[in-house]
Amino acid sequence: MTGTAHWMFDHGLLPVDEDHSLLIAGGGVPDTITRLMNPERGLLVPSRPDERPHSQFLRYHQETVFKG
């Protein structure tokens, strides 16, 4: 993840859904960033489930930080 994408995640502009796809806050993410995403907007995640982001934390981030 780039520094810019990480900053946008931290500020609720680019959160991750429980299926590891990227959500995008309306009007807060420049086209230059969205054009760099693959069409599925999915993250590359580790093959081992115990190394993936936990769905509980992803859900918390969406409910408390996401500006979408």
N, C-alpha and C positions, 0 to 999 in steps of 0.2 A: 504494500500500500504506500502511496506517495505521501509526503508530508502534508500536502494540501488536502488529500482525501482523508487522512487521519484527522486533521484539524476539523474538516467538515463533519466527520463522524462525531467527534467530541462535542461539537456545537449543535448537533441534532439536524444537520442538513443532509446527511447521507448515512442513515442507519441501515442495519442488516436485519432482514426478516428471519424468522425461525427456519425457513428452508434455505438460508444462506444467500438469498437474493438481495440486491441492494434496493432500498427504497429511496426516493428522491423527494426532498421537500419542495413544494411548489414555489417557484420564483426565486429560490435561494441558491441554486446550483447553476453556474455558468454553462453554456453550451459546450465550451471547450473541454469541460470535464465529462459531460454526458457522452460526447462523441468518442471518448477514449474507452468507454465501457463496451463489453461484448453485448450483442443483442439480447441475450438471456439475462444480463445484469447479475450473473451469479459469481460468487466468490469461489476461488480455488481453495478447497478445504482439505485438511489432512485425511488420509484414508482411515486412520484409527479414530473411531468416534470419541474416545476419551481425550483426544487432542483438539477437538473442534470447539468453537464457542458454545457455551452452554445456553440452551434455549431460555432458561429462566432469566439470565442476564440480558439476553437480546430483547426479551419481552419487556423487562424493566426499562431498558434504554428507550425503547419505542414509546412506552407509556409516560416516561418522565422527562425525556430530553428531546425527542423527535418534534420537529416544528412543521410537520406535514399535514 
